[in-house]
Amino acid sequence: MSTGGFLNKEDVRRLALGRARADAQEAWLKQEGIPFKRQGKEILVLWTHVHNWIEGRPSPSFVEPDFTSLEN
């Protein structure tokens, strides 16, 4: 088990209640509202998002700033 950065493959499997296939893991993560990225068959999940989920806090997401109201 890693302690920072991304979960390893086994951690993702354990988090997703033993689901081994990436499609099933992705479906479970979506259902639980845990942010992730998928690269082929690999699911990338940050430990920060898991900690937020466990604590019942929303995971921060990056939103591009809206510069349309700025004057030239």
Secondary structure, 3 states (H helix, E strand, C coil): CCCCCECCHHHHHHHCCCCCCHHHHHHHHHHHCCCCEEECCEEECEHHHHHHHHCCCCCCCCCCCCCCCCCC
